[in-house]
Amino acid sequence: MQTNLSEQAKGLARAEEAESILRSCVHCGFCNATCPTYQLLGNELDGPRGRIYLIKQLLEGHDVTEKTQLHLDRCLTCRNCETTCPSGVTYHALLDIGRAELERRVPRPAGERMLREGLRQVIPRPAVFDALLKTGRLARPFLPKELKQKIPSEVVPAKARPPACHARRMLMLEGCVQPSLSPNTNAAAARVLDRLGISIVNAPQAGCCGATDYHLNAQEAGLMRARRNIDAWWPAIEAGAEAIVQTASGCGAFVKEYGHLLGRDPQYAQKAARVSEMTRDLVEVLGAESLENLNLGDRKRIAFHCPCTLQHAQKLGGAVEAILTRLGYDLTDVPDAHLCCGSAGTYSITQPELSARLRDRKLDALESGKPELIVTANIGCQTHLGGANRTGVRHWIELVEDALQ
């Protein structure tokens, strides 16, 4: 793709990166074939190729409007297109660059600004989120359907975690909303790892991974959260921690990008690269361990929803399925398993209609094999799919713990 960046765009910190990505696109359109929003809407501008053209126009100095913003906002950032692309276009990085520049050039309506700021003030703050969630549970019978679906009717309480007594130690990102929405997930992970001779050590100062801010175009705020996490983890890293375990694939995908996103920061570039190298999704940790001591399950029939952040961002599709099959669970076939469920971080709130359509289609696919239970690897997907009150949804590590028992 030929490019002619404007003088203003050439002054952007990531101008060379954007130009390189644009030039790598060969207009083939393979990306549209696997883009969830293009499949729903059939509009070229709601597919990756069309959005790349919009970002090209933006960076070349052409006029942009709320229409441009709408089409970029509709993108799930599922990265399915990157899995499909024969040219290796790193679309999500170009989208981040384009969205940040568009945010500066096209002011949003007051309602959108308030919604986005509200999400940024609530989601990354576990105490605030937990308080609002408890209030929402009390008011749940009186809430409209759209809000009611986002509040789980039942939550499995967290069981006790084992003390850190093993020589092998790892850190774990606790997450923002998971401790409230699914408190047993991290506890179950800690107990399974304990059975494998690995202790989880705490880093109380670590907080939100930064993805919520970053993907709502408050990118510097997201990077500040990344820096705070690096500072919080660094003493344990220097003390010999083996890895930083991620039980939510969305957080893991973002933390694995710290090294790239902070690569131009002279104070944090090396540390960020080290943190990204050490970051492991929970399935990577278990997959590297001897699992002979894990018992076989009860052959429960389950469907696995592989989050986009696991299969497209982290390239770990099939890894969880292999472990669950090894433990004796009967996995059903899921048609179009590569497609997004519509959760996509805050997308289910900022784009509720599209998100609901994607969720219903995903649930139809997951339920086509008549599973007793749906399992997944990301709290956003878990809550979003569970909100439909159809088949129950849990994190896969809780099934591994069931096999242990």
Contacts in CASP RR format, 6 or more apart in sequence:
PFRMAT RR
TARGET T0000
AUTHOR 0000-0000-0000
METHOD contacts of the structure
MODEL  1
MQTNLSEQAKGLARAEEAESILRSCVHCGFCNATCPTYQLLGNELDGPRG
RIYLIKQLLEGHDVTEKTQLHLDRCLTCRNCETTCPSGVTYHALLDIGRA
ELERRVPRPAGERMLREGLRQVIPRPAVFDALLKTGRLARPFLPKELKQK
IPSEVVPAKARPPACHARRMLMLEGCVQPSLSPNTNAAAARVLDRLGISI
VNAPQAGCCGATDYHLNAQEAGLMRARRNIDAWWPAIEAGAEAIVQTASG
CGAFVKEYGHLLGRDPQYAQKAARVSEMTRDLVEVLGAESLENLNLGDRK
RIAFHCPCTLQHAQKLGGAVEAILTRLGYDLTDVPDAHLCCGSAGTYSIT
QPELSARLRDRKLDALESGKPELIVTANIGCQTHLGGANRTGVRHWIELV
EDALQ
1 22 0 8 1.000
1 23 0 8 1.000
1 24 0 8 1.000
1 25 0 8 1.000
1 26 0 8 1.000
1 27 0 8 1.000
1 52 0 8 1.000
1 56 0 8 1.000
2 23 0 8 1.000
3 19 0 8 1.000
3 22 0 8 1.000
3 23 0 8 1.000
3 56 0 8 1.000
3 59 0 8 1.000
3 60 0 8 1.000
4 60 0 8 1.000
5 15 0 8 1.000
5 18 0 8 1.000
5 19 0 8 1.000
5 59 0 8 1.000
5 60 0 8 1.000
6 59 0 8 1.000
6 60 0 8 1.000
6 61 0 8 1.000
8 61 0 8 1.000
9 15 0 8 1.000
9 18 0 8 1.000
9 58 0 8 1.000
9 59 0 8 1.000
9 60 0 8 1.000
9 61 0 8 1.000
9 101 0 8 1.000
12 18 0 8 1.000
12 59 0 8 1.000
12 97 0 8 1.000
12 101 0 8 1.000
13 264 0 8 1.000
14 93 0 8 1.000
14 97 0 8 1.000
15 59 0 8 1.000
17 93 0 8 1.000
17 97 0 8 1.000
18 55 0 8 1.000
18 59 0 8 1.000
18 94 0 8 1.000
18 97 0 8 1.000
18 98 0 8 1.000
19 59 0 8 1.000
21 89 0 8 1.000
21 90 0 8 1.000
21 91 0 8 1.000
21 93 0 8 1.000
21 94 0 8 1.000
22 52 0 8 1.000
22 55 0 8 1.000
22 56 0 8 1.000
22 59 0 8 1.000
22 94 0 8 1.000
24 87 0 8 1.000
24 88 0 8 1.000
24 89 0 8 1.000
24 90 0 8 1.000
25 49 0 8 1.000
25 52 0 8 1.000
25 87 0 8 1.000
25 89 0 8 1.000
26 86 0 8 1.000
26 87 0 8 1.000
27 49 0 8 1.000
28 86 0 8 1.000
28 87 0 8 1.000
29 48 0 8 1.000
29 49 0 8 1.000
30 84 0 8 1.000
30 85 0 8 1.000
30 86 0 8 1.000
31 47 0 8 1.000
31 48 0 8 1.000
31 49 0 8 1.000
31 81 0 8 1.000
31 84 0 8 1.000
31 85 0 8 1.000
31 89 0 8 1.000
31 91 0 8 1.000
32 38 0 8 1.000
32 44 0 8 1.000
32 47 0 8 1.000
32 48 0 8 1.000
32 49 0 8 1.000
32 81 0 8 1.000
33 84 0 8 1.000
34 80 0 8 1.000
34 81 0 8 1.000
34 83 0 8 1.000
34 84 0 8 1.000
34 338 0 8 1.000
34 339 0 8 1.000
35 46 0 8 1.000
35 47 0 8 1.000
35 48 0 8 1.000
35 80 0 8 1.000
35 81 0 8 1.000
36 76 0 8 1.000
36 78 0 8 1.000
36 80 0 8 1.000
36 339 0 8 1.000
36 340 0 8 1.000
36 342 0 8 1.000
36 358 0 8 1.000
37 46 0 8 1.000
37 47 0 8 1.000
37 74 0 8 1.000
37 75 0 8 1.000
37 76 0 8 1.000
37 354 0 8 1.000
38 44 0 8 1.000
38 46 0 8 1.000
38 47 0 8 1.000
38 48 0 8 1.000
39 339 0 8 1.000
40 46 0 8 1.000
40 354 0 8 1.000
40 357 0 8 1.000
40 358 0 8 1.000
41 74 0 8 1.000
43 71 0 8 1.000
44 50 0 8 1.000
45 51 0 8 1.000
45 53 0 8 1.000
45 54 0 8 1.000
45 71 0 8 1.000
46 71 0 8 1.000
46 74 0 8 1.000
47 75 0 8 1.000
47 81 0 8 1.000
48 75 0 8 1.000
48 81 0 8 1.000
48 91 0 8 1.000
50 71 0 8 1.000
51 71 0 8 1.000
51 72 0 8 1.000
51 75 0 8 1.000
51 91 0 8 1.000
51 95 0 8 1.000
52 89 0 8 1.000
52 91 0 8 1.000
52 94 0 8 1.000
54 64 0 8 1.000
54 68 0 8 1.000
54 71 0 8 1.000
54 72 0 8 1.000
55 72 0 8 1.000
55 94 0 8 1.000
55 95 0 8 1.000
55 97 0 8 1.000
55 98 0 8 1.000
57 64 0 8 1.000
57 68 0 8 1.000
58 64 0 8 1.000
58 68 0 8 1.000
58 98 0 8 1.000
58 101 0 8 1.000
58 102 0 8 1.000
58 105 0 8 1.000
59 97 0 8 1.000
59 98 0 8 1.000
59 101 0 8 1.000
64 102 0 8 1.000
64 105 0 8 1.000
64 106 0 8 1.000
65 106 0 8 1.000
66 106 0 8 1.000
68 102 0 8 1.000
68 106 0 8 1.000
69 102 0 8 1.000
69 106 0 8 1.000
69 108 0 8 1.000
72 95 0 8 1.000
72 98 0 8 1.000
72 99 0 8 1.000
72 102 0 8 1.000
73 350 0 8 1.000
73 351 0 8 1.000
74 351 0 8 1.000
74 354 0 8 1.000
75 95 0 8 1.000
76 308 0 8 1.000
76 340 0 8 1.000
76 342 0 8 1.000
76 344 0 8 1.000
76 347 0 8 1.000
76 358 0 8 1.000
77 92 0 8 1.000
77 95 0 8 1.000
77 215 0 8 1.000
77 344 0 8 1.000
78 308 0 8 1.000
78 312 0 8 1.000
78 340 0 8 1.000
78 344 0 8 1.000
79 91 0 8 1.000
79 92 0 8 1.000
79 308 0 8 1.000
79 309 0 8 1.000
79 312 0 8 1.000
79 313 0 8 1.000
80 308 0 8 1.000
80 312 0 8 1.000
80 338 0 8 1.000
80 339 0 8 1.000
80 340 0 8 1.000
81 89 0 8 1.000
81 91 0 8 1.000
82 88 0 8 1.000
82 89 0 8 1.000
82 90 0 8 1.000
82 91 0 8 1.000
82 92 0 8 1.000
82 312 0 8 1.000
83 311 0 8 1.000
83 312 0 8 1.000
83 338 0 8 1.000
85 91 0 8 1.000
92 313 0 8 1.000
93 260 0 8 1.000
96 214 0 8 1.000
96 219 0 8 1.000
99 217 0 8 1.000
100 217 0 8 1.000
100 219 0 8 1.000
103 217 0 8 1.000
108 116 0 8 1.000
115 349 0 8 1.000
115 350 0 8 1.000
116 216 0 8 1.000
116 217 0 8 1.000
116 350 0 8 1.000
119 212 0 8 1.000
119 216 0 8 1.000
119 346 0 8 1.000
119 349 0 8 1.000
119 350 0 8 1.000
120 212 0 8 1.000
120 213 0 8 1.000
120 216 0 8 1.000
120 218 0 8 1.000
120 221 0 8 1.000
121 128 0 8 1.000
122 128 0 8 1.000
122 129 0 8 1.000
122 132 0 8 1.000
123 129 0 8 1.000
123 176 0 8 1.000
123 177 0 8 1.000
123 208 0 8 1.000
123 212 0 8 1.000
123 346 0 8 1.000
124 176 0 8 1.000
124 207 0 8 1.000
124 208 0 8 1.000
124 210 0 8 1.000
124 212 0 8 1.000
124 213 0 8 1.000
124 225 0 8 1.000
125 176 0 8 1.000
125 208 0 8 1.000
126 174 0 8 1.000
126 175 0 8 1.000
126 176 0 8 1.000
126 177 0 8 1.000
126 179 0 8 1.000
126 180 0 8 1.000
126 207 0 8 1.000
129 176 0 8 1.000
129 177 0 8 1.000
129 180 0 8 1.000
130 179 0 8 1.000
130 180 0 8 1.000
133 151 0 8 1.000
133 180 0 8 1.000
133 181 0 8 1.000
136 143 0 8 1.000
136 151 0 8 1.000
137 151 0 8 1.000
140 148 0 8 1.000
140 151 0 8 1.000
140 153 0 8 1.000
143 151 0 8 1.000
146 352 0 8 1.000
149 387 0 8 1.000
149 388 0 8 1.000
149 389 0 8 1.000
150 348 0 8 1.000
150 349 0 8 1.000
150 383 0 8 1.000
150 387 0 8 1.000
152 181 0 8 1.000
152 383 0 8 1.000
152 386 0 8 1.000
152 387 0 8 1.000
153 389 0 8 1.000
155 180 0 8 1.000
155 181 0 8 1.000
155 182 0 8 1.000
155 183 0 8 1.000
156 182 0 8 1.000
156 183 0 8 1.000
156 184 0 8 1.000
156 394 0 8 1.000
156 398 0 8 1.000
157 183 0 8 1.000
157 184 0 8 1.000
158 179 0 8 1.000
158 183 0 8 1.000
158 184 0 8 1.000
158 186 0 8 1.000
158 187 0 8 1.000
159 184 0 8 1.000
159 187 0 8 1.000
159 188 0 8 1.000
159 191 0 8 1.000
160 187 0 8 1.000
161 187 0 8 1.000
161 190 0 8 1.000
161 191 0 8 1.000
161 200 0 8 1.000
162 190 0 8 1.000
162 191 0 8 1.000
162 194 0 8 1.000
162 199 0 8 1.000
163 199 0 8 1.000
164 199 0 8 1.000
164 200 0 8 1.000
164 201 0 8 1.000
165 199 0 8 1.000
166 194 0 8 1.000
166 197 0 8 1.000
166 198 0 8 1.000
166 199 0 8 1.000
168 197 0 8 1.000
168 198 0 8 1.000
168 199 0 8 1.000
168 242 0 8 1.000
169 198 0 8 1.000
169 199 0 8 1.000
169 200 0 8 1.000
169 201 0 8 1.000
169 236 0 8 1.000
169 239 0 8 1.000
169 240 0 8 1.000
169 241 0 8 1.000
169 242 0 8 1.000
170 193 0 8 1.000
170 198 0 8 1.000
170 199 0 8 1.000
170 200 0 8 1.000
170 201 0 8 1.000
170 241 0 8 1.000
170 242 0 8 1.000
170 243 0 8 1.000
170 244 0 8 1.000
170 245 0 8 1.000
170 285 0 8 1.000
171 200 0 8 1.000
171 201 0 8 1.000
171 203 0 8 1.000
171 206 0 8 1.000
171 233 0 8 1.000
171 236 0 8 1.000
171 237 0 8 1.000
171 241 0 8 1.000
171 243 0 8 1.000
171 244 0 8 1.000
171 245 0 8 1.000
172 186 0 8 1.000
172 189 0 8 1.000
172 190 0 8 1.000
172 200 0 8 1.000
172 244 0 8 1.000
172 245 0 8 1.000
172 246 0 8 1.000
172 247 0 8 1.000
173 206 0 8 1.000
173 207 0 8 1.000
173 209 0 8 1.000
173 229 0 8 1.000
173 244 0 8 1.000
173 245 0 8 1.000
173 246 0 8 1.000
173 247 0 8 1.000
173 248 0 8 1.000
173 251 0 8 1.000
173 252 0 8 1.000
173 255 0 8 1.000
174 186 0 8 1.000
174 206 0 8 1.000
174 207 0 8 1.000
175 207 0 8 1.000
175 208 0 8 1.000
175 209 0 8 1.000
175 248 0 8 1.000
175 251 0 8 1.000
175 379 0 8 1.000
176 207 0 8 1.000
176 208 0 8 1.000
176 212 0 8 1.000
177 379 0 8 1.000
177 380 0 8 1.000
177 383 0 8 1.000
178 185 0 8 1.000
178 186 0 8 1.000
178 247 0 8 1.000
178 248 0 8 1.000
178 379 0 8 1.000
179 186 0 8 1.000
181 379 0 8 1.000
181 382 0 8 1.000
181 383 0 8 1.000
182 379 0 8 1.000
182 382 0 8 1.000
182 383 0 8 1.000
182 394 0 8 1.000
182 395 0 8 1.000
184 398 0 8 1.000
185 247 0 8 1.000
185 379 0 8 1.000
185 395 0 8 1.000
185 397 0 8 1.000
185 398 0 8 1.000
186 247 0 8 1.000
188 395 0 8 1.000
188 397 0 8 1.000
188 398 0 8 1.000
188 400 0 8 1.000
188 401 0 8 1.000
189 200 0 8 1.000
189 245 0 8 1.000
189 247 0 8 1.000
189 282 0 8 1.000
189 397 0 8 1.000
190 200 0 8 1.000
191 401 0 8 1.000
191 404 0 8 1.000
192 286 0 8 1.000
192 397 0 8 1.000
192 400 0 8 1.000
192 401 0 8 1.000
192 404 0 8 1.000
193 199 0 8 1.000
193 200 0 8 1.000
193 245 0 8 1.000
193 285 0 8 1.000
194 200 0 8 1.000
195 293 0 8 1.000
195 294 0 8 1.000
195 404 0 8 1.000
196 286 0 8 1.000
196 289 0 8 1.000
196 290 0 8 1.000
196 291 0 8 1.000
196 293 0 8 1.000
198 242 0 8 1.000
198 285 0 8 1.000
198 289 0 8 1.000
200 245 0 8 1.000
201 236 0 8 1.000
201 241 0 8 1.000
203 232 0 8 1.000
203 233 0 8 1.000
203 235 0 8 1.000
203 236 0 8 1.000
204 232 0 8 1.000
205 228 0 8 1.000
205 231 0 8 1.000
205 232 0 8 1.000
206 228 0 8 1.000
206 229 0 8 1.000
206 232 0 8 1.000
206 233 0 8 1.000
207 225 0 8 1.000
207 228 0 8 1.000
207 229 0 8 1.000
207 232 0 8 1.000
208 225 0 8 1.000
209 225 0 8 1.000
209 226 0 8 1.000
209 229 0 8 1.000
209 250 0 8 1.000
209 251 0 8 1.000
209 252 0 8 1.000
209 254 0 8 1.000
209 255 0 8 1.000
210 221 0 8 1.000
210 222 0 8 1.000
210 223 0 8 1.000
210 225 0 8 1.000
210 226 0 8 1.000
210 254 0 8 1.000
211 222 0 8 1.000
211 250 0 8 1.000
211 251 0 8 1.000
211 253 0 8 1.000
211 254 0 8 1.000
211 345 0 8 1.000
212 222 0 8 1.000
212 345 0 8 1.000
212 346 0 8 1.000
213 219 0 8 1.000
213 221 0 8 1.000
213 222 0 8 1.000
213 225 0 8 1.000
214 221 0 8 1.000
214 222 0 8 1.000
214 223 0 8 1.000
214 254 0 8 1.000
214 261 0 8 1.000
215 345 0 8 1.000
215 346 0 8 1.000
216 346 0 8 1.000
223 261 0 8 1.000
223 262 0 8 1.000
223 265 0 8 1.000
226 255 0 8 1.000
226 258 0 8 1.000
226 261 0 8 1.000
226 262 0 8 1.000
226 268 0 8 1.000
226 272 0 8 1.000
227 262 0 8 1.000
227 265 0 8 1.000
227 268 0 8 1.000
229 255 0 8 1.000
229 275 0 8 1.000
230 258 0 8 1.000
230 268 0 8 1.000
230 271 0 8 1.000
230 272 0 8 1.000
230 275 0 8 1.000
233 241 0 8 1.000
233 244 0 8 1.000
233 275 0 8 1.000
234 271 0 8 1.000
237 274 0 8 1.000
237 275 0 8 1.000
237 278 0 8 1.000
241 278 0 8 1.000
242 278 0 8 1.000
243 278 0 8 1.000
243 279 0 8 1.000
243 280 0 8 1.000
243 285 0 8 1.000
244 255 0 8 1.000
244 275 0 8 1.000
244 278 0 8 1.000
244 279 0 8 1.000
244 280 0 8 1.000
245 280 0 8 1.000
245 281 0 8 1.000
245 282 0 8 1.000
245 285 0 8 1.000
246 252 0 8 1.000
246 255 0 8 1.000
246 279 0 8 1.000
246 280 0 8 1.000
246 281 0 8 1.000
246 282 0 8 1.000
247 282 0 8 1.000
247 377 0 8 1.000
247 395 0 8 1.000
247 397 0 8 1.000
248 377 0 8 1.000
248 378 0 8 1.000
248 379 0 8 1.000
248 380 0 8 1.000
249 281 0 8 1.000
249 307 0 8 1.000
249 309 0 8 1.000
249 310 0 8 1.000
249 313 0 8 1.000
249 314 0 8 1.000
249 316 0 8 1.000
249 377 0 8 1.000
249 378 0 8 1.000
250 307 0 8 1.000
250 309 0 8 1.000
250 310 0 8 1.000
250 313 0 8 1.000
250 345 0 8 1.000
250 378 0 8 1.000
252 279 0 8 1.000
252 281 0 8 1.000
252 309 0 8 1.000
252 314 0 8 1.000
253 309 0 8 1.000
253 310 0 8 1.000
253 313 0 8 1.000
253 314 0 8 1.000
255 275 0 8 1.000
255 276 0 8 1.000
255 279 0 8 1.000
256 276 0 8 1.000
256 279 0 8 1.000
256 313 0 8 1.000
256 314 0 8 1.000
257 276 0 8 1.000
258 272 0 8 1.000
258 273 0 8 1.000
258 275 0 8 1.000
258 276 0 8 1.000
258 279 0 8 1.000
259 269 0 8 1.000
259 272 0 8 1.000
259 273 0 8 1.000
259 275 0 8 1.000
259 276 0 8 1.000
260 276 0 8 1.000
261 272 0 8 1.000
262 268 0 8 1.000
262 269 0 8 1.000
262 272 0 8 1.000
263 269 0 8 1.000
263 272 0 8 1.000
263 273 0 8 1.000
265 272 0 8 1.000
281 310 0 8 1.000
281 314 0 8 1.000
281 316 0 8 1.000
281 319 0 8 1.000
281 377 0 8 1.000
282 377 0 8 1.000
282 397 0 8 1.000
283 310 0 8 1.000
283 316 0 8 1.000
283 319 0 8 1.000
283 320 0 8 1.000
283 323 0 8 1.000
283 377 0 8 1.000
283 396 0 8 1.000
284 316 0 8 1.000
284 319 0 8 1.000
286 323 0 8 1.000
286 400 0 8 1.000
287 319 0 8 1.000
287 323 0 8 1.000
291 323 0 8 1.000
291 326 0 8 1.000
291 327 0 8 1.000
294 327 0 8 1.000
294 400 0 8 1.000
294 403 0 8 1.000
294 404 0 8 1.000
295 327 0 8 1.000
295 403 0 8 1.000
295 404 0 8 1.000
295 405 0 8 1.000
296 327 0 8 1.000
296 328 0 8 1.000
296 403 0 8 1.000
297 327 0 8 1.000
297 328 0 8 1.000
297 329 0 8 1.000
297 402 0 8 1.000
297 403 0 8 1.000
298 402 0 8 1.000
299 328 0 8 1.000
299 329 0 8 1.000
299 330 0 8 1.000
300 329 0 8 1.000
300 330 0 8 1.000
300 372 0 8 1.000
300 373 0 8 1.000
300 399 0 8 1.000
301 329 0 8 1.000
301 330 0 8 1.000
301 332 0 8 1.000
301 370 0 8 1.000
301 371 0 8 1.000
301 372 0 8 1.000
301 373 0 8 1.000
302 324 0 8 1.000
302 329 0 8 1.000
302 330 0 8 1.000
302 331 0 8 1.000
302 332 0 8 1.000
302 371 0 8 1.000
302 372 0 8 1.000
302 373 0 8 1.000
302 374 0 8 1.000
302 375 0 8 1.000
302 399 0 8 1.000
303 331 0 8 1.000
303 332 0 8 1.000
303 334 0 8 1.000
303 366 0 8 1.000
303 367 0 8 1.000
303 369 0 8 1.000
303 371 0 8 1.000
303 373 0 8 1.000
303 374 0 8 1.000
303 375 0 8 1.000
303 391 0 8 1.000
304 320 0 8 1.000
304 321 0 8 1.000
304 324 0 8 1.000
304 331 0 8 1.000
304 334 0 8 1.000
304 374 0 8 1.000
304 375 0 8 1.000
304 376 0 8 1.000
304 396 0 8 1.000
305 334 0 8 1.000
305 337 0 8 1.000
305 341 0 8 1.000
305 362 0 8 1.000
305 366 0 8 1.000
305 374 0 8 1.000
305 375 0 8 1.000
305 376 0 8 1.000
305 381 0 8 1.000
305 385 0 8 1.000
305 393 0 8 1.000
306 317 0 8 1.000
306 318 0 8 1.000
306 320 0 8 1.000
306 321 0 8 1.000
306 337 0 8 1.000
306 376 0 8 1.000
306 377 0 8 1.000
307 341 0 8 1.000
307 376 0 8 1.000
307 377 0 8 1.000
307 378 0 8 1.000
307 381 0 8 1.000
308 340 0 8 1.000
308 344 0 8 1.000
309 378 0 8 1.000
310 316 0 8 1.000
310 317 0 8 1.000
310 319 0 8 1.000
310 320 0 8 1.000
310 377 0 8 1.000
310 378 0 8 1.000
311 317 0 8 1.000
311 318 0 8 1.000
311 338 0 8 1.000
312 338 0 8 1.000
320 375 0 8 1.000
320 377 0 8 1.000
320 396 0 8 1.000
321 331 0 8 1.000
323 396 0 8 1.000
323 400 0 8 1.000
324 331 0 8 1.000
324 375 0 8 1.000
324 396 0 8 1.000
324 399 0 8 1.000
324 400 0 8 1.000
325 331 0 8 1.000
327 399 0 8 1.000
327 400 0 8 1.000
327 403 0 8 1.000
328 403 0 8 1.000
329 399 0 8 1.000
332 368 0 8 1.000
332 369 0 8 1.000
332 370 0 8 1.000
332 371 0 8 1.000
333 368 0 8 1.000
333 369 0 8 1.000
334 365 0 8 1.000
334 366 0 8 1.000
334 368 0 8 1.000
334 369 0 8 1.000
335 365 0 8 1.000
335 368 0 8 1.000
336 365 0 8 1.000
337 365 0 8 1.000
339 358 0 8 1.000
339 361 0 8 1.000
339 362 0 8 1.000
339 365 0 8 1.000
340 358 0 8 1.000
340 362 0 8 1.000
341 358 0 8 1.000
341 359 0 8 1.000
341 362 0 8 1.000
341 381 0 8 1.000
341 384 0 8 1.000
341 385 0 8 1.000
342 348 0 8 1.000
342 354 0 8 1.000
342 355 0 8 1.000
342 358 0 8 1.000
342 359 0 8 1.000
342 362 0 8 1.000
342 384 0 8 1.000
343 355 0 8 1.000
343 359 0 8 1.000
343 378 0 8 1.000
343 380 0 8 1.000
343 381 0 8 1.000
343 383 0 8 1.000
343 384 0 8 1.000
343 385 0 8 1.000
344 355 0 8 1.000
345 380 0 8 1.000
347 354 0 8 1.000
347 355 0 8 1.000
348 355 0 8 1.000
348 356 0 8 1.000
348 359 0 8 1.000
348 384 0 8 1.000
355 384 0 8 1.000
359 384 0 8 1.000
359 385 0 8 1.000
359 388 0 8 1.000
360 388 0 8 1.000
362 385 0 8 1.000
363 385 0 8 1.000
363 388 0 8 1.000
363 390 0 8 1.000
363 391 0 8 1.000
366 374 0 8 1.000
366 385 0 8 1.000
366 391 0 8 1.000
367 374 0 8 1.000
367 390 0 8 1.000
367 391 0 8 1.000
371 391 0 8 1.000
372 391 0 8 1.000
373 391 0 8 1.000
373 392 0 8 1.000
373 393 0 8 1.000
373 394 0 8 1.000
373 399 0 8 1.000
374 385 0 8 1.000
374 386 0 8 1.000
374 391 0 8 1.000
374 392 0 8 1.000
374 393 0 8 1.000
374 394 0 8 1.000
375 393 0 8 1.000
375 394 0 8 1.000
375 395 0 8 1.000
375 396 0 8 1.000
375 398 0 8 1.000
375 399 0 8 1.000
376 382 0 8 1.000
376 385 0 8 1.000
376 393 0 8 1.000
376 394 0 8 1.000
376 395 0 8 1.000
376 396 0 8 1.000
377 395 0 8 1.000
377 396 0 8 1.000
379 395 0 8 1.000
381 393 0 8 1.000
382 393 0 8 1.000
382 394 0 8 1.000
382 395 0 8 1.000
385 393 0 8 1.000
386 392 0 8 1.000
386 393 0 8 1.000
END
